[in-house]
Amino acid sequence: MPDRAILRQKLIRERLDLPQRLERAEQLQSVLRVWLLRRQEDTIGAYWPIKGEFDPLPALYRWSEANPRRRIGLPVVDKAQGMLRFHVWYPGCPMEEDATGIPKPKDTEQFQPQLLLLPCLGYGPEGLRLGYGGGFMGRTIAALQPRPATAGLGFAHGFLPLLRPDAADVALDAMLTEEGVVWEAMGAG
């Protein structure tokens, strides 16, 4: 495998240039909506899409409309802890940019998600995820008790069959692409 930093840059370029990216995103919206139908969680932590990432928020908003107890959260960086906190998000909620320029909810309630949806630059066998390399998601997942279920969201072009885990990598419970549910650990649903 090439150096992970080089691999990340290559995957970002490929994702931005992905043929029929909008159609692929629509397919992944459908996969996510169907997958969420059988989930029992009432709180989901997601992300604000950047650099051509799949946008899970439309599917999550539809999921939340079915039950008033359901809450969607977006991450807010806790620099002191090197982790993420999740704050309630809804369409039209007040937003502000964090230190990296990514929008985050402003002055909304913090909560602990039961399910985390993680953006994936790439993914490997058995739930291995390649993110941006900051370690925020791994540290956050390790610290949350009880541990939330995790699902990666990305496009099929990011499959890396030779990807091997680093010490800080946390295996996903499921991986979804526009082609369907690629990986799901036994008992994760």
N, C-alpha and C positions, 0 to 999 in steps of 0.2 A: 504494500500500500504506500502511496506517496505520503509525504509529510501532511499532517492534518490541516495546517494553515493553508497550504497550497490547494489541497482538496476542497476546503471550504470555499475559497475564491472561485475555483472551477465550477463548483455546484451552484453558487449564486449566479454566475454568468449564464450557465445552462438554463437555470430556472427562469431567469429574466427573458431569455431567448426561446423558451419552450414553444414549439409550434402548437397552435390551438389552445393556448393557456386558458382562455376564458371558457372554452367548452370543457376542458379538463376540470376547471374549478367548479363548473356547474355539476359535473358528474360526481365530484367529491362532496359537494353540498348534499346531493341525494344519498350518497353512501353514509355520510355522517347523520343525516336526519333519520334514516332507517335504523342505523346502529343505536342511536339514542332512544328509540322506542322501547327497547327491552332493558334499558338501564334503570336502576332503582334510585340513583343518587338524586338529591334535590339541590345540591350546590356544585357548580362546576367552575373551575378556574381555567381561563383561556389566555389569549394573548392578542395584542394589536398587531395586525400583519405589517411586516416591513420587507423590503428587498424581494418583492415578488412572492412572499409567502401566501399560502392558502388562507383565505379569510373565513374563520369559523363562525363569526358573529351572526350572520343571517340565519344559519341553521339553529344556533343556540337561542336566538330570540324567538323563533317559532317554537322551540322546545319549551321555553319558559312561559309562553302564552297558555299552555295547556294546564298549568297548575300554579296558583298564586304563591305557593311556598317556594317555588324554584327560584334560585338566584344564580346569576352569572357574575364572575369576578374577573378583573384584569389585574395584572401584576403591578406593584409599586415596589421599587428597589429600596431595600433597607441597607444602606451602605455600611452602617456600623456592624451589622451581622453578616453582610455579604450574601443575603438571601432575598427572597421575594415575599411580599405580603399581598394578599388579594383583597381588592376593594370592589364593592358592588358596581356593576356597569349595567346600563340600560340605554336604549337609543335616546339621544338627546340629553343624557346626563352631563353635568359640567365636567369638562376635561381641561387638562393642562399638560405641557410637555415636561418630561423628566429631564435629567441632566444629559441624556443621550439624544434628546429630541423626539422620543417616542411618547405619544399621548397616553395619559393615565387618568383615571377618575379623580376628580377633585372633591375632597370633603365628603366622600361616601363611606358607608359602614365597612369595616374590615371583617372578614370571616375566613374560616378554614374550609377549603373545598374538599368534597368527598371524591371528586374526579378531576384530574388535571389533563387538559388537552395541550400537547406540546408541539411547537412547530419543529419540523425536521428538515434539515438541509439534505441529509442522507440517512439511510438506515441499513442495518445489516441483519444477518440471521438472528432469529430468536429474540427479537425485541431490542436489538442494539440501536441506539439513536446517535446521530452525529448532529450536534447543535453548533452554536457559534464559538464555543470554547471558553466561555466566561465562568462556567461552573455554577451559575446561580440556580438553575433548575435542579441539579444533582444535590446541592447543599440543602435546598428548600425541601425536596422530597425526603431526604434523610432526616431532617429535623421535625417534620410534621408527624404528630402522633394523634390518632392512628394514621398510618401511611395511606394517602389517597391512592385510588386506582389511577393508572396513567395510560394515556393513549397518544401515540404520535400521529400527526397529520402531515402529509407531504405528497409530492407527486411521484409516480412510479419511476421516473428517470433517476431518482436518487438512490435506487437500490445498489448497495455495495456488497457483493457476495463475499469479499475477502476482508471486510471490516472486522477488526478485532477490538475487544474492549480495552480501555485504559482503566487505571485503578479507580478513577472518580466516576466512571460511567455507571448509570443506573438503568437496568433493563426495563423496557416498557411492558405493560400488560397487554397492549394491543397496538397495532399499526394499521392505519387506514390510508388508502390512496384512491385516486379516481378509478382504479380497477377493482376496488372492493376492500374487504378486511383481509389484509395480507398476513397478519399474525395476531393470534389471540391466545394468551396463556389459559390453560385449563382453570376453570373456576373464576375467570376474570369477568364474566358477564353475569 
